[in-house]
Amino acid sequence: MKKLKVGSCLWLQALLSALLPVFYFCSFSVSRQGDAVAAKVSFNLFLFLGLVLLAMLAAAALRRRQEKCDEYARRALQTADSLCFRAALVFLSVILLPALLLSTLFAPAPVTTYAVIGFGKLMVSGIFALFLLRAALFSWIDRKGLVR
């Protein structure tokens, strides 16, 4: 059985993190009828179970086939994780500050339903983007040899 490299595992994790936005975008929608805004939650059990099964199978495959991290890969992964953590803090502050302002200023208004689902879509898309950024940063650091 061939071992997967750390970079390949990170790209596979980023691909698996795409399941979260797919599920969220398929489950929640907003429609406007005149001045009224209606949120629609269409929880598809078969889609949810299929995505969970796919994620469990991929996680099991990753657990079995992942090679051990050497010291260089561990440092490169720590560097990529710290940069992604900083990017996540900036991203969350940019997304959550307007969400908090909208929820407190326009609490009874129907615009909050639309905004909550919109901000939720931004959040899950941001999580996916952070996993992609993490894999790309690790690959770049590993290829360039930027770890001290």
C-alpha positions as CSV (number, residue, x, y, z in Angstrom):
1,M,0.0,0.0,0.0
2,K,1.4,3.3,-1.1
3,K,1.8,6.1,1.5
4,L,0.3,9.5,0.9
5,K,2.5,12.5,1.4
6,V,1.6,15.3,3.8
7,G,0.9,17.7,1.0
8,S,-1.5,15.2,-0.8
9,C,-3.3,14.7,2.5
10,L,-3.8,18.5,2.9
11,W,-5.2,18.8,-0.6
12,L,-7.5,15.9,0.0
13,Q,-8.7,17.6,3.3
14,A,-9.3,20.8,1.3
15,L,-11.3,18.8,-1.2
16,L,-13.4,17.2,1.6
17,S,-14.0,20.6,3.1
18,A,-15.9,21.5,-0.1
19,L,-18.6,19.2,1.2
20,L,-19.6,21.8,3.8
21,P,-20.5,24.6,1.4
22,V,-22.2,22.1,-0.9
23,F,-24.5,21.0,1.9
24,Y,-25.1,24.5,3.1
25,F,-25.9,25.9,-0.3
26,C,-28.2,23.0,-1.1
27,S,-30.0,23.2,2.3
28,F,-30.7,26.9,2.8
29,S,-32.2,29.4,0.5
30,V,-33.9,32.8,0.6
31,S,-36.7,34.0,-1.6
32,R,-38.4,37.4,-1.8
33,Q,-42.1,37.9,-2.4
34,G,-42.6,41.6,-2.6
35,D,-41.5,43.1,0.6
36,A,-41.5,39.8,2.5
37,V,-38.3,37.7,2.8
38,A,-38.8,34.0,3.3
39,A,-36.1,31.5,4.4
40,K,-36.4,28.0,3.1
41,V,-34.6,25.1,4.8
42,S,-34.7,22.0,2.6
43,F,-32.9,19.4,4.6
44,N,-32.2,16.5,2.3
45,L,-31.4,13.4,4.4
46,F,-30.0,11.5,1.5
47,L,-27.6,14.3,0.5
48,F,-26.5,14.6,4.2
49,L,-26.0,10.9,4.6
50,G,-24.1,10.7,1.4
51,L,-21.8,13.5,2.3
52,V,-21.2,12.1,5.8
53,L,-20.4,8.6,4.3
54,L,-18.0,10.1,1.7
55,A,-16.3,12.1,4.4
56,M,-16.0,9.1,6.7
57,L,-14.5,6.9,4.0
58,A,-12.0,9.6,3.0
59,A,-11.0,10.1,6.6
60,A,-10.5,6.4,7.1
61,A,-8.3,6.3,4.0
62,L,-6.3,9.2,5.2
63,R,-5.7,7.7,8.6
64,R,-4.4,4.5,7.1
65,R,-2.3,5.8,4.4
66,Q,-0.7,9.0,5.8
67,E,3.0,9.0,6.2
68,K,4.7,10.2,9.3
69,C,5.6,13.9,9.4
70,D,9.3,14.6,9.5
71,E,10.6,17.6,11.3
72,Y,10.8,19.8,8.2
73,A,7.2,19.0,7.2
74,R,6.0,19.6,10.8
75,R,7.6,23.0,10.8
76,A,6.2,23.9,7.4
77,L,2.8,22.8,8.5
78,Q,3.0,24.9,11.7
79,T,4.0,27.9,9.6
80,A,1.1,27.4,7.2
81,D,-1.3,26.9,10.1
82,S,-0.1,30.1,11.8
83,L,-0.6,32.1,8.7
84,C,-4.0,30.6,8.1
85,F,-5.0,31.4,11.7
86,R,-4.1,35.0,11.1
87,A,-6.1,35.0,7.9
88,A,-9.0,33.4,9.7
89,L,-9.0,36.1,12.4
90,V,-9.1,38.8,9.8
91,F,-11.8,37.0,7.7
92,L,-14.0,36.3,10.8
93,S,-13.7,39.9,12.0
94,V,-14.6,41.3,8.5
95,I,-17.6,38.9,8.3
96,L,-18.9,38.9,11.9
97,L,-18.7,42.6,12.6
98,P,-21.3,43.5,9.9
99,A,-23.4,40.5,11.0
100,L,-23.5,41.7,14.5
101,L,-24.4,45.2,13.4
102,L,-27.2,44.0,11.2
103,S,-28.6,41.7,13.9
104,T,-28.6,44.5,16.5
105,L,-29.7,47.4,14.4
106,F,-32.4,45.6,12.3
107,A,-33.6,42.9,14.7
108,P,-37.3,42.9,13.8
109,A,-36.8,43.6,10.1
110,P,-37.0,40.8,7.5
111,V,-33.6,41.7,6.2
112,T,-32.0,39.8,9.0
113,T,-33.3,36.5,7.7
114,Y,-31.6,37.2,4.3
115,A,-28.5,38.5,6.0
116,V,-28.1,35.5,8.4
117,I,-28.3,33.0,5.6
118,G,-26.0,35.1,3.4
119,F,-23.4,35.4,6.2
120,G,-23.7,31.7,6.8
121,K,-22.9,31.1,3.2
122,L,-19.9,33.4,3.5
123,M,-18.7,31.6,6.6
124,V,-18.8,28.1,5.1
125,S,-17.2,29.4,1.9
126,G,-14.5,31.0,4.0
127,I,-13.8,27.7,5.8
128,F,-13.4,26.0,2.5
129,A,-11.1,28.9,1.3
130,L,-9.0,28.6,4.4
131,F,-8.5,24.9,3.8
132,L,-7.4,25.6,0.3
133,L,-5.1,28.4,1.5
134,R,-3.6,26.0,4.1
135,A,-2.8,23.4,1.4
136,A,-1.4,26.0,-1.0
137,L,0.8,27.6,1.6
138,F,2.2,24.3,2.8
139,S,2.9,23.3,-0.8
140,W,4.6,26.6,-1.5
141,I,6.7,26.5,1.7
142,D,7.6,22.9,1.1
143,R,8.6,23.5,-2.5
144,K,10.6,26.7,-1.7
145,G,12.2,25.4,1.4
146,L,11.3,28.4,3.5
147,V,11.4,26.7,7.0
148,R,14.2,27.7,9.3
